[in-house]
């Protein structure tokens, strides 16, 4: 650990234990005493939901400020002042260009690229996509962080669930380059150790767990030493942060106890929390810790993947998500699809409220972040790739006026929005996929 005085802490100060390196949250001691404003860093998140939405219950009836939240977006009421709803955007590169089926894989493939996904079922066709927007951002604002980007998946891959065989297109939305998809992780322990541990093989992680019992326990001696050098405000911040880490770690350990008597982690662990809601909230909480400690500034999450077979009996939808999305204008199925869409927004709101409640720089994490929520399909019943569900949450350090419904001309490329967001975090690019220019966000 670096030498620490009572006057100042380096921003990249770490607690170190056996096999563990833990970054600290932003503290007053890390900011020069005479600075008038606490330094902030931007964070970006991209949350994908699949199979379209029930448009009549998603799209606000009026534009501009003061619109009424439609039924699906009602859960956002506690954070409505931080959101913008965008309509009229499209991913026409997800349409079929005479290469057969695959509307679902092409939808998720195009979402952060604006590129038409090649059909891998055709012999001799090379599989290519493009570097996704999250990775372009990670190269700029993530290059100085311990984990440049996190890739999360709450809807575990299954065999035989791709309508044209392109399974890898629905199992990740992040691509490092045109031929290399980033695998998305669903196991909370793997994410936790990526953020707070030094990694290693499954055997090494098990040995580390047996030696230390807890990742947090291994750094507590150094944390106590640091605590004595801090002022009252920073001591409170440190203790609250360590309590948050401890609480998440306990939840992960409880999940593991239900699945096994020992913490024996395979190279690709498969056990996750028993319920979708518990899993989702835990992964959001891990992401929050990564943001808070400035370990990572970029994440992607597949909340629901295209062709998802997940059922939602807890909200009265025992049928699979994908078949329900093909409602054929049946009022009962429409109501069930709307329940799924609303439930996803409810879980997003959980995360946004936590960001809003977490101080950061001169505001909160929600003030400093920008979360893009949506998908590559508008009408799931008809496989339409226009009128996409698109929601922005957060102010990205004051760069966005919020609380509005922004309506754009039909078939405006969604990649125009991605180009604009990248420009806001310092990534200057002329074109991304089928973009035609930046998207005006002050209409």
C-alpha positions in Angstrom: 0.0 0.0 0.0 1.2 3.5 -0.7 2.5 5.7 2.1 -0.4 7.7 3.4 -0.4 11.0 5.3 -3.2 12.6 7.2 -3.3 15.4 4.7 -4.1 13.5 1.4 -4.7 10.2 -0.2 -3.9 9.2 -3.8 -7.0 8.6 -5.8 -5.8 5.1 -6.6 -5.3 3.9 -3.0 -5.8 0.2 -2.4 -6.2 -2.1 0.5 -4.2 -5.3 0.0 -4.6 -8.7 1.7 -3.7 -12.2 0.8 -4.5 -12.6 -2.8 -6.8 -9.5 -2.7 -6.6 -6.0 -3.9 -9.5 -3.7 -3.0 -9.9 -0.2 -4.3 -11.5 2.5 -2.1 -14.4 4.8 -2.7 -13.8 8.5 -3.4 -13.0 10.2 -0.2 -12.4 13.8 0.8 -8.8 13.1 1.5 -8.3 12.2 -2.2 -9.3 15.7 -3.3 -6.9 18.6 -3.1 -7.8 20.7 -0.1 -8.2 23.9 -2.2 -10.2 22.4 -5.0 -13.5 24.1 -5.4 -15.2 21.1 -6.9 -14.8 17.4 -6.3 -13.5 15.6 -9.4 -16.0 13.3 -11.1 -15.6 10.4 -13.6 -18.2 9.3 -16.1 -19.8 5.8 -15.9 -21.7 4.1 -18.7 -24.0 1.1 -18.5 -25.9 -0.8 -21.2 -28.8 -3.0 -20.2 -30.4 -5.2 -22.8 -34.0 -6.5 -22.8 -35.4 -8.7 -25.5 -38.4 -9.7 -27.6 -39.7 -6.2 -28.0 -42.2 -4.4 -25.8 -45.9 -3.6 -25.8 -45.6 -0.3 -27.6 -48.9 1.1 -26.5 -47.9 0.7 -22.8 -44.3 1.8 -23.3 -44.4 5.0 -25.4 -45.5 8.2 -23.6 -48.5 9.9 -25.2 -46.9 13.4 -25.2 -43.4 14.7 -25.9 -41.1 17.1 -24.0 -41.2 17.5 -20.3 -44.1 16.8 -18.0 -45.3 13.7 -19.8 -47.2 11.0 -17.9 -45.3 7.8 -17.4 -47.0 5.0 -19.4 -47.9 1.8 -17.6 -44.7 -0.1 -18.3 -42.6 2.8 -17.1 -44.6 3.6 -14.0 -42.0 2.0 -11.7 -39.6 4.7 -12.6 -41.6 7.4 -10.8 -39.0 7.7 -7.9 -36.3 8.6 -10.5 -38.4 10.2 -13.3 -36.4 13.4 -13.0 -33.3 11.5 -14.2 -34.7 9.8 -17.2 -35.3 10.5 -20.9 -37.5 8.3 -23.1 -36.5 8.3 -26.7 -38.8 7.1 -29.5 -38.4 6.8 -33.3 -35.0 5.1 -33.2 -34.3 2.0 -35.4 -31.8 -0.7 -36.1 -32.6 -1.5 -39.7 -29.3 -3.4 -40.0 -31.1 -6.1 -37.9 -33.6 -6.7 -40.8 -33.1 -9.7 -43.0 -31.2 -8.8 -46.2 -32.2 -12.0 -47.9 -30.1 -14.2 -45.6 -32.9 -16.0 -44.0 -34.1 -16.1 -40.4 -32.3 -14.7 -37.5 -34.2 -11.6 -36.5 -33.5 -12.2 -32.8 -29.8 -12.8 -33.1 -29.4 -9.8 -35.5 -31.3 -7.6 -33.0 -28.9 -8.1 -30.2 -25.9 -8.1 -32.5 -26.8 -4.7 -34.0 -27.7 -3.0 -30.7 -24.3 -1.6 -29.9 -22.8 -1.9 -33.4 -25.4 -0.9 -36.0 -23.9 -3.7 -38.1 -25.7 -6.5 -40.0 -24.7 -9.8 -38.5 -23.6 -12.4 -41.0 -25.6 -15.7 -41.0 -23.2 -18.3 -39.8 -25.4 -21.1 -41.1 -24.4 -20.2 -44.6 -21.3 -22.3 -45.6 -18.2 -20.2 -46.3 -19.5 -17.0 -44.7 -17.0 -15.5 -42.2 -18.5 -14.5 -38.9 -17.9 -10.8 -38.3 -19.5 -8.0 -36.4 -17.8 -4.9 -35.1 -16.3 -3.3 -31.9 -19.3 -2.4 -29.8 -19.9 1.0 -28.3 -19.2 -0.1 -24.7 -15.7 -1.3 -25.8 -15.0 2.0 -27.6 -15.9 3.8 -24.4 -13.8 1.3 -22.3 -10.7 2.1 -24.3 -11.1 5.8 -23.3 -12.6 6.0 -19.8 -11.8 2.5 -18.7 -8.2 2.4 -19.6 -7.0 3.6 -16.1 -9.3 1.3 -14.1 -8.6 -2.1 -12.7 -11.5 -3.7 -14.8 -12.0 -1.7 -18.0 -15.5 -3.2 -18.5 -17.8 -5.8 -17.0 -20.0 -8.1 -19.2 -23.0 -9.6 -17.3 -25.7 -12.0 -18.4 -28.8 -12.7 -16.2 -30.3 -15.1 -18.8 -28.0 -18.1 -19.0 -27.3 -19.5 -22.4 -29.1 -22.8 -23.4 -28.7 -25.0 -26.3 -31.1 -25.0 -29.2 -32.5 -21.5 -28.5 -31.3 -19.7 -31.6 -33.6 -19.4 -34.6 -30.7 -19.5 -37.1 -28.0 -21.2 -35.1 -26.1 -17.9 -34.2 -26.2 -18.5 -30.5 -23.2 -16.4 -29.7 -25.0 -13.3 -31.1 -27.7 -13.6 -28.3 -25.4 -14.6 -25.5 -23.4 -11.4 -25.5 -23.9 -7.8 -26.6 -20.2 -6.8 -26.2 -17.5 -7.4 -28.9 -13.9 -6.5 -28.5 -13.4 -6.4 -32.2 -15.1 -7.6 -35.4 -14.2 -11.3 -34.7 -14.0 -11.5 -30.9 -17.2 -11.4 -28.7 -16.7 -10.8 -25.0 -18.2 -13.6 -23.0 -20.9 -12.4 -20.5 -20.7 -13.8 -17.0 -23.7 -14.9 -14.9 -22.0 -16.1 -11.7 -21.8 -13.5 -8.9 -18.8 -15.0 -7.3 -16.8 -14.7 -10.5 -17.8 -11.1 -10.8 -17.0 -10.4 -7.1 -13.5 -11.9 -7.4 -12.9 -10.1 -10.7 -13.6 -6.8 -8.9 -12.0 -7.5 -5.5 -9.7 -10.5 -5.9 -6.6 -11.3 -7.9 -8.3 -14.1 -9.9 -6.5 -17.3 -10.6 -7.7 -20.8 -11.4 -10.6 -22.5 -9.6 -8.2 -24.4 -7.4 -6.3 -21.2 -6.5 -9.5 -19.4 -5.6 -10.6 -22.3 -3.4 -7.3 -22.4 -1.7 -7.5 -18.6 -1.1 -11.0 -19.0 0.3 -9.8 -21.7 2.7 -6.9 -19.6 3.8 -8.7 -16.3 4.3 -12.3 -17.3 4.8 -13.4 -13.9 3.4 -12.0 -11.6 0.8 -12.9 -8.7 3.1 -11.4 -10.2 6.2 -8.0 -10.4 4.5 -7.8 -6.6 4.2 -9.3 -5.6 7.5 -6.0 -5.1 9.3 -4.9 -2.6 6.7 -8.3 -1.0 6.7 -8.0 -0.5 10.5 -4.6 1.2 10.0 -6.0 3.4 7.3 -9.0 4.3 9.4 -6.7 5.9 12.0 -5.4 8.4 9.5 -8.7 9.7 8.2 -11.0 12.5 9.3 -14.5 11.8 10.7 -16.2 12.1 7.4 -13.9 9.8 5.5 -14.0 7.2 8.3 -17.8 7.1 7.9 -17.4 6.7 4.1 -14.9 3.9 4.6 -16.9 2.0 7.1 -20.1 2.3 5.0 -18.3 1.1 1.9 -16.8 -1.9 3.8 -20.2 -2.7 5.2 -21.6 -2.7 1.7 -18.9 -5.1 0.5 -19.4 -7.3 3.5 -23.2 -7.4 2.9 -22.8 -8.4 -0.8 -20.2 -11.0 0.1 -22.5 -12.6 2.7 -25.3 -12.8 0.1 -22.9 -14.6 -2.3 -21.8 -17.0 0.4 -25.4 -17.7 1.3 -26.2 -18.6 -2.3 -23.2 -20.9 -2.4 -24.3 -22.7 0.8 -27.6 -23.5 -0.7 -25.9 -25.0 -3.7 -23.0 -26.8 -2.1 -21.4 -27.5 1.3 -18.1 -26.0 0.3 -17.0 -23.0 -1.8 -15.6 -25.2 -4.5 -15.7 -23.1 -7.6 -15.3 -24.7 -11.1 -13.5 -22.8 -13.8 -16.9 -21.7 -15.1 -19.3 -21.8 -12.1 -22.9 -22.4 -12.9 -24.8 -22.0 -9.5 -26.6 -18.6 -9.2 -29.3 -17.3 -6.8 -32.5 -19.3 -6.8 -34.7 -16.5 -8.1 -34.3 -14.1 -11.1 -35.0 -11.1 -8.9 -32.4 -12.1 -6.3 -29.9 -12.7 -9.1 -30.6 -9.4 -10.8 -30.4 -7.3 -7.7 -27.1 -9.0 -6.6 -25.5 -8.3 -10.0 -26.7 -4.7 -9.9 -25.2 -4.4 -6.4 -21.9 -5.7 -7.5 -21.9 -3.3 -10.4 -22.7 -0.5 -7.9 -19.7 -1.5 -5.8 -17.5 -1.5 -8.9 -18.7 2.0 -9.8 -18.4 3.3 -6.3 -14.8 2.1 -5.9 -13.9 3.3 -9.4 -12.8 -0.3 -10.2 -14.9 -0.2 -13.4 -16.7 2.5 -15.3 -18.4 0.5 -18.0 -20.8 -2.5 -17.9 -23.1 -4.3 -20.2 -25.9 -6.5 -18.9 -28.3 -8.9 -20.7 -31.3 -8.8 -18.4 -33.3 -10.8 -20.9 -31.7 -12.3 -24.0 -33.4 -12.7 -27.4 -35.5 -15.9 -27.6 -35.5 -16.1 -23.8 -37.4 -19.2 -22.5 -37.5 -17.7 -19.0 -40.8 -18.0 -17.1 -42.1 -15.5 -14.6 -44.6 -17.3 -12.3 -43.9 -14.8 -9.5 -45.7 -12.1 -11.5 -48.4 -14.3 -12.9 -46.7 -15.3 -16.2 -45.9 -19.1 -16.1 -45.4 -19.1 -19.9 -42.0 -18.6 -21.6 -41.1 -15.1 -22.4 -40.4 -15.6 -26.2 -43.7 -17.4 -27.0 -45.6 -14.8 -25.0 -44.0 -12.0 -27.1 -45.7 -13.5 -30.1 -49.1 -12.6 -28.7 -50.9 -12.5 -32.1 -53.0 -9.6 -30.6 -54.5 -11.9 -28.0 -55.4 -9.5 -25.1 -54.4 -12.1 -22.4 -50.9 -12.6 -23.9 -50.5 -8.8 -24.4 -51.2 -8.3 -20.8 -48.7 -10.9 -19.8 -46.0 -9.5 -22.0 -46.7 -6.1 -20.5 -46.2 -7.6 -17.0 -42.8 -8.9 -18.0 -41.8 -5.6 -19.5 -43.0 -3.7 -16.4 -41.1 -6.2 -14.1 -37.9 -5.6 -15.9 -38.3 -1.8 -15.5 -39.0 -2.4 -11.8 -35.7 -4.2 -11.4 -33.9 -1.4 -13.4 -35.5 1.1 -11.0 -34.0 -0.8 -8.0 -30.5 -0.1 -9.5 -31.2 3.5 -10.4 -32.5 4.3 -6.9 -29.3 2.8 -5.4 -27.2 5.0 -7.7 -29.3 8.0 -6.7 -28.7 7.2 -3.0 -24.9 6.9 -3.4 -22.9 10.1 -3.0 -20.2 10.7 -5.6 -18.2 13.8 -6.3 -20.6 16.8 -6.0 -23.7 14.7 -6.5 -24.6 11.1 -6.7 -23.6 8.2 -8.8 -26.8 8.7 -10.9 -25.7 12.3 -11.5 -22.4 11.1 -12.8 -23.6 8.0 -14.8 -25.6 7.3 -18.0 -27.5 4.0 -18.2 -28.9 3.0 -21.6 -31.8 0.6 -21.3 -33.5 -1.0 -24.3 -33.2 -3.6 -27.0 -32.9 -4.2 -30.7 -36.5 -5.1 -31.4 -39.5 -2.9 -31.2 -42.6 -5.0 -31.9 -41.7 -8.6 -30.8 -44.8 -10.0 -32.2 -43.9 -9.0 -35.8 -40.1 -8.9 -35.4 -39.8 -5.2 -36.1 -36.5 -3.4 -35.7 -37.9 0.1 -35.5 -39.7 2.0 -32.7 -37.1 0.5 -30.4 -37.6 0.7 -26.6 -34.9 3.2 -25.6 -34.5 4.8 -22.1 -31.6 6.9 -20.8 -31.1 7.3 -17.1 -28.6 9.6 -15.4 -27.1 13.0 -16.2 -23.4 12.0 -17.0 -22.0 14.9 -14.9 -24.6 17.4 -16.0 -24.3 16.8 -19.7 -27.9 15.8 -20.1 -31.2 17.7 -19.5 -33.5 15.0 -18.2 -37.2 14.3 -17.5 -38.3 14.3 -21.2 -39.8 12.2 -23.9 -37.8 12.9 -27.1 -39.5 11.8 -30.3 -37.4 11.5 -33.5 -38.4 10.9 -37.1 -39.2 7.2 -37.8 -36.2 5.1 -38.7 -33.6 7.4 -37.1 -30.6 5.2 -36.7 -30.0 4.3 -33.0 -26.3 4.4 -33.8 -26.7 8.2 -33.9 -27.4 8.0 -30.2 -24.4 5.8 -29.6 -22.2 8.3 -31.5 -23.5 11.1 -29.3 -23.0 9.2 -26.0 -19.5 8.2 -27.0 -18.7 11.9 -27.8 -19.9 12.9 -24.3 -17.2 10.7 -22.7 -14.4 11.8 -25.0 -14.6 9.1 -27.8 -14.7 11.1 -31.0 -15.8 9.0 -33.9 -17.3 10.0 -37.2 -19.3 6.9 -37.8 -20.5 3.8 -36.0 -22.3 1.1 -38.1 -25.1 2.8 -40.0 -25.0 6.1 -38.2 -25.6 9.3 -40.1 -24.4 11.8 -37.5 -24.8 12.8 -33.9 -28.3 12.7 -32.4 -29.6 16.0 -31.0 -30.6 15.5 -27.4 -32.0 19.0 -26.9 -35.0 18.7 -29.2 
